[in-house]
Amino acid sequence: MRRSTEPRRRWAAALGITALVVTGGGLLGGPAQAAATASVAVDFPTHCIPPPIAGIPPIDGTTTARITVDNATPQVGDTVAVTYTVVVPAASNPVDLALPADIMTPTGKVTLGGAQSGGVTVAGPKKNPPVPGKGAFPSFSMTGTFTVTAPGAITLSPGDYNIHTSYIMELDTPCTVTGPPAPVSETVVATGGGQANERTVQLSAASGAAGDEVTVTGTEFTPGAGITVAGRDGDAQTGDTATATADGSGAFTARLAVSDPATTGVVAYEGGAWDAAKGAGPLAYTVTGGGEIPDGSQQLTTTVRAGTLSMTQAGDSVQLSGVDFGRGGASTGALRTVTVEDFRGGPAGWSLTGKVTDFKGPGGARISADALDWTPSCATKPGSPSTCAAGSAGSVGSAGATLASTPDGAATGGEFAVDAGLSLDVPAFTGAGSYAGVLTLTLT
């Protein structure tokens, strides 16, 4: 799997890219019995996708992992702490350049089965030893919690995980379980207890840079209740909070901006203060790529505001060349330059199209819209993320045609100058006089 060129490998290492070289084959661990209570390490096939900038194909390897809990015999209503340890990741460092310490932040999921279904979000600290050139990636652990809602045997299996690196660039290497679920690593046996708190909460992501928003959704809360969503640092609440109101079914959705680097989890609760009986969580969350301010330093922040997609024209009239009665032929000219500015900052491209009316002349005479041809051209301003493409030469007509466009992409935008040569095919014995048509341009 080391088909990349040496320069490409050096770039990959310099950008903090992880999970690139296969270390094993297929599924080795058999399914654990539901009655088992002792944690066991299991092997499972994993599909890892290196960051696109690495230029390296996806990796199919084997992950060895173990799930452990702090209480293997909980009661219904208890909160169980879960630790997901990746003992052997599915990849290793393929380059000669060593990766520094404390650049890797892992997140993942643990799959529940048996008496209780669902998943547990887990996250680990931004901590790792240096990784030598072409050395194995180290083991790492992630933690999270879940609330027991039903008695019986509950199985825990390792799920998908992601390695986020903060080294020159912020990059992700997601690794998914091939043919899920993975084998069972741990089983807890729950017994009946007090009234179960069935409130649940889910996060759209388990990590993000300082200031990023995470979507928090919850179910089984009291219909119409005011909900507080908050960051947690152990037993303490951090400064990250948001509010929502549960709908008629007890569900809610909130957007929480996580800016405090101390936030390690997210909870949702009813009332004025955290109450485990009227709340859900914490779900593990890790702040990456920000917040670490060395002594004697100052953190500077700014905001880049998204703009709009717009166009301007160098003029609104074009005088085509004249032709002689009885001879006809091409009446030519040039479209007034159209400047397109795409300052939206998103992934969408744009399309500039045009359509023309019939050319009306004296006494009701007409020249068909289909008689107008154009030859488009488009120039991209240097530094623009997108590159525009001119539309095809040919008839414009009343149905319209594409003048220029840019494709969708991971990063789009820029400034573009759009032009076109125009040619109206005038029949030989078209009545003498002035003819006018309207060319309408639409930017979407």
C-alpha positions as CSV (number, residue, x, y, z in Angstrom):
1,M,0.0,0.0,0.0
2,R,3.0,2.3,-0.1
3,R,2.6,3.4,-3.7
4,S,2.9,7.2,-3.0
5,T,6.0,9.0,-4.3
6,E,8.5,10.1,-1.7
7,P,7.7,13.8,-2.0
8,R,4.1,13.1,-1.5
9,R,4.9,11.1,1.7
10,R,6.9,14.0,3.1
11,W,3.9,16.3,2.5
12,A,1.6,13.8,4.2
13,A,3.8,13.7,7.3
14,A,4.3,17.5,7.4
15,L,0.5,17.9,7.4
16,G,-0.1,15.6,10.3
17,I,-1.8,12.8,8.3
18,T,-2.7,9.6,10.2
19,A,-4.0,6.1,9.5
20,L,-2.3,5.4,6.2
21,V,-0.8,1.9,6.1
22,V,-2.6,-1.4,6.5
23,T,-1.5,-3.6,9.4
24,G,-3.6,-6.6,9.1
25,G,-6.2,-8.8,7.3
26,G,-9.8,-9.8,8.0
27,L,-12.0,-10.5,11.0
28,L,-10.2,-12.6,13.6
29,G,-12.4,-12.3,16.7
30,G,-15.5,-14.4,17.0
31,P,-18.8,-13.2,18.5
32,A,-18.7,-13.0,22.3
33,Q,-21.5,-14.8,24.2
34,A,-24.2,-12.5,25.6
35,A,-23.7,-13.9,29.0
36,A,-20.1,-13.0,29.2
37,T,-19.2,-10.2,31.6
38,A,-15.4,-10.0,31.3
39,S,-14.0,-7.6,28.8
40,V,-12.1,-9.1,25.9
41,A,-10.0,-7.5,23.1
42,V,-11.6,-8.1,19.7
43,D,-10.3,-7.7,16.1
44,F,-12.5,-6.4,13.3
45,P,-12.0,-5.2,9.7
46,T,-11.8,-1.4,9.3
47,H,-12.0,0.9,6.3
48,C,-10.0,4.1,6.9
49,I,-10.0,7.2,4.6
50,P,-6.9,9.4,4.8
51,P,-7.4,13.1,4.3
52,P,-7.8,13.9,0.6
53,I,-4.7,16.2,0.6
54,A,-2.6,13.1,1.2
55,G,-3.3,11.7,-2.2
56,I,-3.4,8.1,-0.7
57,P,-6.2,5.6,-1.4
58,P,-8.4,4.3,1.4
59,I,-7.0,1.7,3.7
60,D,-8.6,-1.7,4.6
61,G,-7.0,-3.1,7.7
62,T,-7.7,-4.6,11.1
63,T,-8.3,-2.8,14.3
64,T,-7.8,-4.4,17.7
65,A,-10.0,-2.8,20.5
66,R,-11.4,-3.4,23.9
67,I,-14.4,-2.0,25.7
68,T,-14.5,-1.7,29.5
69,V,-17.1,-0.3,31.9
70,D,-17.0,1.0,35.5
71,N,-20.0,-1.1,36.5
72,A,-20.8,-4.5,34.9
73,T,-23.9,-5.0,37.1
74,P,-25.8,-1.8,37.1
75,Q,-29.4,-1.2,37.9
76,V,-32.0,0.4,35.6
77,G,-31.5,4.2,35.8
78,D,-27.8,3.9,36.6
79,T,-25.2,5.8,34.5
80,V,-22.4,3.5,33.2
81,A,-19.0,5.0,32.2
82,V,-17.6,3.3,29.1
83,T,-14.0,3.3,27.9
84,Y,-13.2,2.4,24.3
85,T,-9.5,1.5,23.8
86,V,-8.1,1.1,20.4
87,V,-5.2,-1.3,21.2
88,V,-3.9,-1.5,17.7
89,P,-5.1,1.1,15.1
90,A,-5.7,-0.1,11.5
91,A,-2.7,1.9,10.2
92,S,0.8,3.2,10.9
93,N,3.0,6.1,9.9
94,P,4.4,5.3,6.4
95,V,6.8,8.2,6.2
96,D,10.4,8.7,7.5
97,L,9.5,12.0,9.2
98,A,8.4,11.6,12.9
99,L,5.1,13.1,14.0
100,P,5.2,15.1,17.2
101,A,3.6,14.4,20.5
102,D,0.0,15.6,21.5
103,I,-1.4,16.2,18.0
104,M,-4.0,13.4,17.9
105,T,-7.6,13.7,19.3
106,P,-9.7,10.5,18.9
107,T,-13.5,10.3,18.9
108,G,-15.8,7.3,18.3
109,K,-18.9,5.3,18.9
110,V,-19.7,2.2,21.0
111,T,-22.6,0.1,19.8
112,L,-25.2,-1.2,22.3
113,G,-27.1,-4.4,21.8
114,G,-29.1,-7.0,23.6
115,A,-31.5,-5.5,26.2
116,Q,-30.7,-2.0,25.1
117,S,-30.0,-0.5,21.7
118,G,-28.3,2.7,20.5
119,G,-24.8,4.1,20.7
120,V,-22.5,5.8,23.1
121,T,-20.4,8.8,21.9
122,V,-16.8,8.6,23.2
123,A,-13.9,11.0,23.0
124,G,-10.3,11.0,24.1
125,P,-7.8,13.7,25.1
126,K,-5.4,15.4,22.8
127,K,-2.5,13.3,23.9
128,N,-0.1,10.9,22.2
129,P,3.6,10.1,22.3
130,P,5.8,11.0,19.3
131,V,5.3,8.6,16.4
132,P,8.6,7.7,14.8
133,G,9.0,7.6,11.0
134,K,7.3,4.5,9.7
135,G,6.4,3.5,13.3
136,A,3.2,2.1,14.5
137,F,0.5,4.5,15.7
138,P,0.0,4.3,19.5
139,S,-2.9,2.9,21.4
140,F,-5.5,5.5,22.5
141,S,-8.6,5.5,24.7
142,M,-11.9,7.3,24.5
143,T,-14.6,7.6,27.2
144,G,-18.3,8.3,27.4
145,T,-21.4,7.3,29.4
146,F,-24.9,5.9,28.9
147,T,-27.9,5.5,31.1
148,V,-29.4,2.0,31.6
149,T,-33.0,1.9,30.6
150,A,-33.9,-1.8,30.6
151,P,-33.0,-4.9,32.6
152,G,-31.0,-7.8,31.0
153,A,-27.8,-8.4,29.2
154,I,-26.5,-5.3,27.3
155,T,-23.7,-5.9,24.9
156,L,-21.0,-3.4,23.9
157,S,-19.2,-3.5,20.6
158,P,-16.5,-1.1,19.3
159,G,-17.8,1.1,16.5
160,D,-16.5,3.7,14.0
161,Y,-13.7,6.0,15.2
162,N,-11.9,9.1,13.9
163,I,-8.4,10.4,14.4
164,H,-8.2,14.2,14.3
165,T,-4.7,15.7,13.9
166,S,-3.7,19.3,14.8
167,Y,-0.3,19.7,13.1
168,I,0.0,22.6,10.7
169,M,-3.5,21.8,9.4
170,E,-6.6,20.4,11.0
171,L,-7.2,17.0,9.4
172,D,-9.4,13.9,10.0
173,T,-9.0,10.3,9.3
174,P,-12.3,8.5,9.8
175,C,-12.2,4.7,10.2
176,T,-15.5,2.7,9.8
177,V,-16.3,-0.8,10.8
178,T,-16.5,-3.0,7.7
179,G,-19.7,-5.1,7.9
180,P,-20.9,-3.8,11.3
181,P,-21.4,-4.6,14.0
182,A,-18.0,-5.5,15.3
183,P,-17.7,-8.4,17.8
184,V,-18.9,-7.9,21.3
185,S,-16.1,-6.8,23.7
186,E,-18.0,-6.3,26.9
187,T,-21.4,-7.3,28.4
188,V,-23.1,-5.8,31.4
189,V,-26.1,-7.4,33.1
190,A,-28.6,-4.8,34.4
191,T,-31.2,-5.5,37.0
192,G,-34.5,-3.8,37.8
193,G,-34.1,-0.6,39.8
194,G,-36.0,2.6,40.4
195,Q,-37.9,4.5,37.8
196,A,-35.9,4.7,34.7
197,N,-35.0,8.1,33.2
198,E,-35.5,7.5,29.5
199,R,-34.4,11.0,28.4
200,T,-31.7,10.7,25.7
201,V,-29.4,13.2,24.0
202,Q,-27.3,13.0,20.8
203,L,-24.6,15.2,19.3
204,S,-24.0,15.9,15.6
205,A,-20.2,15.6,16.3
206,A,-17.9,14.5,19.1
207,S,-15.3,17.1,18.6
208,G,-14.7,20.5,17.0
209,A,-12.5,23.6,17.1
210,A,-13.0,26.2,19.8
211,G,-16.1,28.2,18.8
212,D,-17.7,25.5,16.6
213,E,-21.4,24.8,17.0
214,V,-22.7,21.3,17.6
215,T,-26.3,20.3,17.1
216,V,-27.8,18.7,20.2
217,T,-31.0,16.6,19.9
218,G,-33.0,15.1,22.7
219,T,-36.0,12.8,23.2
220,E,-38.3,11.7,26.0
221,F,-38.2,15.0,27.9
222,T,-41.3,16.5,29.4
223,P,-43.4,18.0,26.6
224,G,-43.2,21.8,26.7
225,A,-40.4,21.9,29.3
226,G,-37.6,24.4,29.0
227,I,-34.3,22.6,28.3
228,T,-30.8,23.8,29.1
229,V,-27.9,22.4,27.1
230,A,-24.5,22.8,28.7
231,G,-20.9,21.9,28.6
232,R,-19.4,19.9,31.4
233,D,-16.0,19.5,32.9
234,G,-16.3,16.6,35.2
235,D,-18.9,17.6,37.9
236,A,-18.7,21.3,37.0
237,Q,-20.6,23.2,34.3
238,T,-18.6,25.2,31.8
239,G,-19.5,28.5,30.2
240,D,-21.0,26.8,27.1
241,T,-24.8,26.9,27.3
242,A,-27.9,27.1,25.1
243,T,-31.6,26.7,25.6
244,A,-34.5,25.0,23.9
245,T,-38.1,24.0,24.5
246,A,-39.3,20.4,24.2
247,D,-42.1,19.9,21.7
248,G,-45.3,18.0,22.2
249,S,-43.5,14.6,21.9
250,G,-40.7,15.6,24.3
251,A,-38.1,16.1,21.6
252,F,-35.9,19.2,21.1
253,T,-33.1,20.5,18.9
254,A,-30.5,23.1,20.0
255,R,-27.3,24.6,18.7
256,L,-24.5,24.8,21.2
257,A,-21.3,26.8,20.5
258,V,-18.5,25.1,22.4
259,S,-15.8,27.7,23.1
260,D,-14.4,26.7,26.5
261,P,-11.4,24.3,26.1
262,A,-12.3,22.8,29.5
263,T,-15.6,21.3,28.1
264,T,-15.2,17.5,27.9
265,G,-18.9,16.6,27.7
266,V,-22.4,17.9,27.0
267,V,-25.6,17.5,29.0
268,A,-29.2,18.5,28.6
269,Y,-31.6,18.9,31.5
270,E,-34.9,20.4,32.7
271,G,-35.0,23.0,35.4
272,G,-32.5,25.6,36.6
273,A,-29.6,23.2,37.5
274,W,-28.2,19.8,36.4
275,D,-30.3,17.0,37.8
276,A,-29.5,13.4,36.7
277,A,-33.1,12.4,37.2
278,K,-34.3,15.1,34.8
279,G,-31.5,15.2,32.3
280,A,-29.4,13.2,29.9
281,G,-25.7,12.9,29.3
282,P,-23.0,13.8,29.6
283,L,-21.9,12.8,26.1
284,A,-18.2,13.1,25.5
285,Y,-17.0,16.1,23.5
286,T,-13.5,17.3,22.8
287,V,-12.4,20.8,21.8
288,T,-9.7,20.6,19.1
289,G,-7.5,23.0,17.3
290,G,-7.9,25.9,19.7
291,G,-7.9,27.0,23.3
292,E,-4.3,26.1,24.2
293,I,-2.7,29.5,25.1
294,P,0.9,29.2,26.3
295,D,2.1,31.4,29.1
296,G,3.0,34.9,27.9
297,S,0.8,34.6,24.8
298,Q,-2.4,36.2,23.7
299,Q,-5.1,34.5,21.6
300,L,-6.3,36.6,18.7
301,T,-9.6,35.9,16.9
302,T,-11.4,37.3,14.0
303,T,-14.5,36.5,11.9
304,V,-14.7,36.0,8.1
305,R,-18.2,36.9,7.0
306,A,-19.8,35.1,4.1
307,G,-20.9,37.3,1.3
308,T,-23.2,36.9,-1.7
309,L,-23.3,35.7,-5.3
310,S,-23.7,38.7,-7.6
311,M,-23.0,40.0,-11.1
312,T,-22.5,43.4,-12.7
313,Q,-22.5,44.3,-16.4
314,A,-20.2,46.8,-18.2
315,G,-23.3,48.1,-20.0
316,D,-26.9,47.3,-21.0
317,S,-26.9,47.8,-24.8
318,V,-25.0,46.2,-27.7
319,Q,-25.0,47.6,-31.2
320,L,-24.5,44.8,-33.7
321,S,-23.1,45.5,-37.1
322,G,-25.5,46.2,-40.0
323,V,-26.2,44.0,-43.0
324,D,-27.6,44.8,-46.5
325,F,-31.1,44.1,-47.7
326,G,-31.0,41.4,-50.3
327,R,-27.8,40.0,-49.0
328,G,-28.3,39.5,-45.3
329,G,-25.7,37.5,-43.4
330,A,-24.0,37.8,-39.9
331,S,-24.7,40.9,-37.8
332,T,-21.9,40.7,-35.2
333,G,-20.9,42.3,-31.9
334,A,-19.7,41.5,-28.4
335,L,-21.5,41.0,-25.2
336,R,-20.8,43.6,-22.6
337,T,-18.5,42.0,-20.0
338,V,-20.3,40.5,-17.1
339,T,-18.3,40.3,-13.8
340,V,-19.4,37.5,-11.4
341,E,-18.4,37.7,-7.8
342,D,-18.9,34.6,-5.7
343,F,-18.2,35.6,-2.1
344,R,-20.5,33.0,-0.4
345,G,-17.6,30.9,1.0
346,G,-19.6,27.6,0.7
347,P,-19.3,24.5,-1.4
348,A,-21.8,25.5,-4.2
349,G,-20.8,26.5,-7.7
350,W,-22.8,28.8,-9.9
351,S,-24.3,28.9,-13.4
352,L,-24.9,31.9,-15.7
353,T,-27.4,31.3,-18.4
354,G,-29.0,33.5,-21.0
355,K,-32.1,33.5,-23.3
356,V,-33.2,36.0,-26.0
357,T,-36.4,37.2,-27.4
358,D,-37.2,37.5,-31.1
359,F,-35.8,40.6,-32.7
360,K,-38.7,42.9,-33.6
361,G,-38.5,45.3,-36.5
362,P,-40.8,47.7,-38.5
363,G,-44.3,46.7,-39.4
364,G,-44.3,43.6,-37.2
365,A,-41.3,42.1,-39.0
366,R,-39.2,39.6,-36.8
367,I,-35.9,37.8,-36.8
368,S,-36.2,34.5,-34.8
369,A,-34.4,34.3,-31.4
370,D,-32.9,31.0,-32.7
371,A,-30.9,33.1,-35.2
372,L,-28.6,34.5,-32.4
373,D,-25.4,32.5,-31.8
374,W,-22.8,33.2,-29.2
375,T,-19.2,32.1,-28.5
376,P,-18.7,32.4,-24.7
377,S,-15.4,32.9,-22.9
378,C,-14.6,33.2,-19.2
379,A,-11.5,34.3,-17.3
380,T,-10.9,33.6,-13.6
381,K,-9.2,36.2,-11.4
382,P,-5.9,34.7,-10.0
383,G,-6.3,33.4,-6.5
384,S,-9.9,32.4,-6.9
385,P,-10.7,29.0,-5.4
386,S,-13.0,28.1,-8.3
387,T,-12.2,28.0,-12.1
388,C,-14.9,29.0,-14.4
389,A,-15.8,27.2,-17.6
390,A,-17.3,28.9,-20.7
391,G,-20.5,27.5,-22.1
392,S,-20.7,25.9,-25.5
393,A,-20.8,28.0,-28.7
394,G,-24.1,27.8,-30.5
395,S,-27.6,29.2,-30.6
396,V,-29.0,31.1,-27.7
397,G,-32.7,31.1,-28.6
398,S,-35.7,31.6,-26.4
399,A,-35.1,28.4,-24.5
400,G,-31.7,29.7,-23.4
401,A,-28.1,28.3,-23.1
402,T,-25.3,28.4,-20.6
403,L,-22.9,31.3,-20.8
404,A,-20.4,30.2,-18.0
405,S,-20.3,28.1,-14.8
406,T,-18.2,26.8,-12.0
407,P,-18.6,23.4,-10.4
408,D,-19.5,22.5,-6.8
409,G,-16.5,21.7,-4.6
410,A,-15.0,21.6,-1.1
411,A,-14.1,25.3,-1.4
412,T,-15.6,27.6,-4.0
413,G,-15.7,31.3,-4.8
414,G,-13.8,34.0,-6.6
415,E,-14.1,36.7,-9.3
416,F,-14.8,36.0,-13.0
417,A,-15.0,38.0,-16.2
418,V,-17.5,36.5,-18.7
419,D,-17.6,37.6,-22.4
420,A,-19.1,36.3,-25.6
421,G,-19.0,37.0,-29.3
422,L,-22.4,37.5,-30.8
423,S,-23.6,36.8,-34.3
424,L,-27.2,37.3,-35.6
425,D,-28.0,35.4,-38.8
426,V,-30.2,37.9,-40.8
427,P,-32.1,36.4,-43.7
428,A,-31.3,38.0,-47.1
429,F,-34.6,39.8,-47.7
430,T,-35.4,40.9,-44.2
431,G,-37.3,44.2,-44.3
432,A,-35.1,47.3,-43.9
433,G,-35.1,49.0,-40.5
434,S,-33.9,48.6,-36.9
435,Y,-34.5,45.4,-35.1
436,A,-34.1,44.8,-31.3
437,G,-34.2,41.8,-29.0
438,V,-33.6,41.4,-25.3
439,L,-31.0,39.1,-23.9
440,T,-31.7,38.2,-20.3
441,L,-28.9,36.8,-18.1
442,T,-29.7,34.7,-15.0
443,L,-27.1,33.9,-12.3
444,T,-27.9,30.9,-10.0
